[in-house]
């Protein structure tokens, strides 16, 4: 993988994570946004980049690394987006979307929040590495089916 490919993965993952972090403050939608970041951010980003012809799977190792990079960066921007929206809602309306997370955002020291975000981001990177691996096999399976169908 080259730097341009990694940069594309990181930029698109940051954008996806920020969008999901902002909409996660909406009641009943937040759990689906969290699920999308934890498991689906790598397949979404990788499939988008494949469809845009900016990325192509070459090895299993590339798919795992790409998934981990995508998951880590998407979760970091997800946490930042959610923290900003939750803080603004709490300051403006004195309303808490999630009492435990809001009290942690408002009353915890900054270093503790950074450690928490990095810890959760490593977990999300692991799950997205696996989903990137599954995306690799799914895309290759579809390519094989397409080639067999068009060969005849």
Secondary structure, 3 states (H helix, E strand, C coil): CCHHHHHHHHHHHHHHHHHHHHHCCCCCCHHHHHHHHHHHHHHHHHHHHHHCCCCCCCCHHHHHHHHHHHHHHHHHHHHHHHHHHHHHHHHHHCCCCCHHHHHHHHHCCHHHHHHHHHHHHHHHHHHHHHHHHHHHHHHHHHHHHHHHHHHC
